[in-house]
């Protein structure tokens, strides 16, 4: 029974409305990224690294809006604070873009692995790292 109690405490700690909504938004953001990337690669024949950067921009804009409004409930703040939040968000996402670009360079460009499989694997790492950045540094709760 002690094991079940520990499991229940861990479940209650980590499976919250915020984490579930973050996973849903993360999956939607990943879909936006993958679809944009695939469209750029197939329809326009753009190089995988450039296509990844363009898809990243589209996905990060989508992610900012959805995380700000639906996941962390941070809402729109006064202009200066909102600009600071946007800069922090894009800066953190640049870190994970770097992770993704290096992964694509190594595994797709150099080693010739299938690009969509590599992007999906990297998406898991990116979602986790982005959550940590968002939770700790960007969408902090307002102090009452």
N, C-alpha and C positions, 0 to 999 in steps of 0.2 A: 504493500500500500504506500510505503514511503516513496518508491520509484514513481508511482502514478502522481503523487502529490508534487514531486519535483518536476515531472513532465508538465503537469497542469500549470505550475508557477512559471516555467519557462515559456510555455505556450502563451499564457496571458501577458507575459512581459514583451514578447517579440511579435506576436500576431495581434496587431492592433488595427484600428481603422486606418491610421496613417500608413503603416507598413503595407497593408493590403492595397490601399489606393495607390501607394508609390509603385508597387509591383505592376498594377494594372496600367498606370500611366507610363511606367518604364517599358512595358511590353508594347504599348501604343507608340511610344517614341521610337523604339527599336523598329517597329513596322514602318513608320514614316522614314526612318533612316535607310532601311533596307530597300524599300520600294523606290525611294529617290535615287539611291545608289544604282539599283538595277536598271532603272529607266535611263539614267545618264550613261551607263555602260552599254546597254543594248541598243537603245534608240539613237543615241548620239555618239557612240563609240569613244567616249571620253576615257582617258587613262585612269586606271584604278585608284591611284593616289589623289588625283584631282577630283574625280567623281566622289571619293570619300569625303573630301573637304567640303564640297558643295552640299552633299547630303547631310553632313554634320551641321552646317549652318541652318538648313531647313529644320532639322530635328531639334536643334538647341532652341530655336525660337518657339517651336511647339512645346518643348519641355518646360521652358521658362513659364509660359502662360499657364499650362496645366498644373505644374507644381506649385506655382504661386497661388493660384485660385482654389484648386481642388485637393491637393495633397497636404500642404503645410498650412493652408488657411491664412497665409501671411497678408494677402490682400494688397491693394495698391496704397502705397504710403505717400507722404508728401514728396515732392519732386526730388530733393537732394537725397533722401533715404532710398527712394526707388532706384535712382541712378546708381547709387552705391551697391545696392542689391544686384542690379543687372550686371555691373562690372564684376562683382564677386562670382556671380553665376557663370558668366562667360569665361572668366579666368580659370575657375575650377574645371569647366568643361574643356578648356584648352589642354589641361593636363591629361585628361582621358582621351582627347583627340590625339595627343602625342603617343599615348599607349597604343591606340588603334592604328595610327599611321606606321609605327615601328613594326607592329604585328603584321600588317598588310605587306609592308616592304619585305620583311623576312620570309613570311609564309606564302604569299601570293606572287610577288614580283621575283624573288630570288629562288624559292623552293618549288614554285608552281603548284601549290595546293589550290583546290577550288575556292574561289574568292568568297562565295556566299557561306560556305562552311566556316571559313576563317572569321568572317564578319559575325556570324552567329556565336561562335566561341568567344570572340572578343567582347561581344555585347554583354555576356554574363559578367565579365570582369568590370566593364564600364558601368553597368547598372549598380553594382555593389559600391564601387569607388564614388560614383556620383551621389549615391544616397548618403554616404558618410560626409562628403563635402556639404551637401545641402542641409543635412540635419545639424551639423556642428557649426558651420560658418556662414550660411546664407539665409535660410528661412528660420531665423530664431524667433521665438514667441515674444510678442510685445509684453513688456512689464507693466502691470496695472498699478 
